[in-house]
Amino acid sequence: MSRGLFLAPALLFAALVAYFAAGLTRDPHLVPSALIDKPVPVFTLPPLPGLGVGLDSAALATGEPQVLTVFASWCAPCRAEQPVLRHLAGTGVTVRGLNYKDRPEDAVAWLDQFGNPFKSIGADRQGRVALDFGVYGVPETFIIDGRGRIRYKHVGPLAPEDLEQTVMPLIQKLR
């Protein structure tokens, strides 16, 4: 037998180890999105009961950068993110919500308990609009520029350091 036959499995194994090792060094919050620098999908969603006007794509193109967060009452990480979103809204940034595959009464009760930082909320009961945004889990947050283009996507709950290092600098740049 030739030496090449013995080396082939070892080389293949080494290549696989290198590939997976490189993957472990990547930040899981940095998920590439085909929608970056593209207009938000066209949509219209009804409001949650008693919470105003709902949400549509036109509300995301008002001339000022905005934050859109996909959340649900059944999402434990969303609970941890809520104080960060309230702080962000307190800085004057418009924060809008997309309530994902949730029972409206559960979402309203959850907002009553944990606070409502959202200027408007759309109820995406079937998850179709979230799918158009490329959402595969909650929470996910998008920064939308004043023309209604998606400029950034954050997967997972926002933490205070995300506001300081990424969100606020990008919002300032977009203004």
C-alpha positions as CSV (number, residue, x, y, z in Angstrom):
1,M,0.0,0.0,0.0
2,S,1.1,3.5,-0.6
3,R,1.9,6.1,2.0
4,G,-0.8,8.4,0.5
5,L,-3.6,6.1,1.5
6,F,-2.5,6.3,5.1
7,L,-2.0,10.0,5.1
8,A,-5.3,10.9,3.4
9,P,-7.5,10.2,6.5
10,A,-5.1,12.0,8.8
11,L,-5.1,15.1,6.5
12,L,-8.9,15.0,6.2
13,F,-9.2,14.8,10.0
14,A,-6.7,17.7,10.4
15,A,-8.7,19.8,7.9
16,L,-12.0,19.2,9.8
17,V,-10.4,20.0,13.1
18,A,-9.1,23.3,11.7
19,Y,-12.5,24.2,10.2
20,F,-14.4,23.6,13.4
21,A,-11.8,25.3,15.6
22,A,-12.1,28.4,13.4
23,G,-15.9,28.3,13.8
24,L,-15.6,28.3,17.6
25,T,-13.7,31.6,17.5
26,R,-16.6,33.5,15.9
27,D,-19.1,35.6,17.9
28,P,-22.5,33.9,17.7
29,H,-24.2,37.4,17.9
30,L,-22.6,38.3,14.6
31,V,-25.0,36.6,12.2
32,P,-24.6,37.7,8.6
33,S,-27.9,38.8,7.1
34,A,-28.7,39.1,3.4
35,L,-31.0,42.1,4.4
36,I,-28.2,44.4,5.6
37,D,-28.4,47.7,3.6
38,K,-31.7,46.5,2.1
39,P,-35.2,48.1,2.7
40,V,-37.3,46.5,5.5
41,P,-39.8,44.0,4.1
42,V,-43.2,45.5,3.3
43,F,-45.7,44.6,6.0
44,T,-48.6,45.7,8.1
45,L,-49.3,44.2,11.6
46,P,-52.2,44.8,14.0
47,P,-51.6,46.2,17.4
48,L,-51.7,44.3,20.7
49,P,-55.0,44.9,22.4
50,G,-55.2,48.3,24.0
51,L,-51.7,49.3,22.8
52,G,-52.2,51.7,20.0
53,V,-51.8,51.5,16.3
54,G,-49.8,48.4,15.4
55,L,-46.7,48.5,13.2
56,D,-46.0,48.7,9.5
57,S,-43.0,49.1,7.3
58,A,-43.8,52.8,6.7
59,A,-43.3,53.5,10.4
60,L,-39.7,52.3,10.0
61,A,-38.9,55.0,7.4
62,T,-39.5,58.2,9.3
63,G,-36.2,60.0,8.7
64,E,-34.7,59.0,12.0
65,P,-32.8,55.8,12.9
66,Q,-34.9,53.3,14.9
67,V,-34.5,50.1,16.7
68,L,-36.9,47.1,16.0
69,T,-36.8,44.3,18.5
70,V,-38.5,40.9,18.0
71,F,-39.7,39.6,21.3
72,A,-42.3,37.3,23.0
73,S,-43.7,36.8,26.4
74,W,-42.5,33.1,26.4
75,C,-38.9,34.2,25.7
76,A,-36.7,34.1,28.9
77,P,-33.8,36.1,27.3
78,C,-36.4,38.8,26.3
79,R,-37.0,39.4,30.0
80,A,-33.3,40.1,30.6
81,E,-33.3,42.5,27.6
82,Q,-36.3,44.6,28.7
83,P,-34.4,46.9,31.1
84,V,-31.8,47.6,28.3
85,L,-34.6,48.5,25.9
86,R,-36.2,50.8,28.5
87,H,-32.9,52.5,29.0
88,L,-32.4,52.9,25.2
89,A,-35.9,54.3,24.8
90,G,-35.1,56.8,27.6
91,T,-32.2,58.2,25.6
92,G,-34.7,59.4,22.9
93,V,-34.1,56.5,20.5
94,T,-37.4,55.2,19.0
95,V,-37.8,51.5,19.9
96,R,-40.5,49.5,18.1
97,G,-41.5,45.9,18.9
98,L,-42.5,43.0,16.8
99,N,-44.3,40.5,19.1
100,Y,-43.5,37.0,17.7
101,K,-45.9,34.0,17.8
102,D,-47.4,35.1,21.0
103,R,-50.9,35.1,22.5
104,P,-51.9,38.8,22.6
105,E,-53.2,38.6,26.2
106,D,-49.9,37.1,27.3
107,A,-47.9,39.8,25.6
108,V,-49.9,42.6,27.1
109,A,-49.6,41.0,30.6
110,W,-45.8,40.6,30.1
111,L,-45.4,44.2,29.1
112,D,-47.5,45.3,32.1
113,Q,-45.1,43.3,34.3
114,F,-41.7,44.2,32.7
115,G,-42.4,47.6,31.2
116,N,-43.2,48.8,27.7
117,P,-40.3,50.7,26.0
118,F,-42.0,50.4,22.5
119,K,-43.4,53.4,20.6
120,S,-45.5,50.8,18.7
121,I,-45.9,47.1,18.6
122,G,-47.0,44.8,15.8
123,A,-48.5,41.4,16.7
124,D,-47.0,38.8,14.3
125,R,-49.1,35.9,15.5
126,Q,-48.1,33.6,12.6
127,G,-44.4,34.7,12.5
128,R,-44.6,35.6,8.8
129,V,-43.2,39.1,9.1
130,A,-40.4,37.8,11.4
131,L,-39.6,35.2,8.7
132,D,-39.3,38.0,6.1
133,F,-36.8,39.7,8.4
134,G,-34.8,36.5,8.6
135,V,-35.5,35.9,12.3
136,Y,-34.9,32.4,13.5
137,G,-35.2,33.0,17.3
138,V,-36.0,35.7,19.8
139,P,-34.9,38.2,20.8
140,E,-33.4,39.7,17.7
141,T,-32.8,43.4,17.2
142,F,-32.5,45.4,14.0
143,I,-31.2,49.0,13.6
144,I,-33.1,50.7,10.8
145,D,-31.8,53.9,9.2
146,G,-34.1,56.9,8.5
147,R,-34.9,55.6,5.0
148,G,-36.1,52.3,6.3
149,R,-33.0,50.2,5.5
150,I,-31.7,47.5,7.8
151,R,-28.3,48.5,8.9
152,Y,-27.5,46.1,11.7
153,K,-28.8,42.8,13.1
154,H,-28.1,41.6,16.7
155,V,-29.0,38.0,17.7
156,G,-29.8,37.4,21.3
157,P,-30.6,39.8,24.1
158,L,-29.0,43.2,24.1
159,A,-26.7,43.9,27.0
160,P,-25.6,47.3,28.3
161,E,-22.2,46.9,26.6
162,D,-24.0,46.3,23.3
163,L,-25.6,49.7,23.6
164,E,-22.3,51.4,24.4
165,Q,-20.1,49.6,21.9
166,T,-22.4,49.0,18.9
167,V,-26.0,50.3,19.0
168,M,-25.5,53.9,20.2
169,P,-22.4,54.6,18.0
170,L,-24.3,53.3,14.9
171,I,-27.4,55.4,15.8
172,Q,-25.2,58.5,16.2
173,K,-23.5,57.8,12.8
174,L,-26.9,57.3,11.1
175,R,-28.3,60.6,12.5
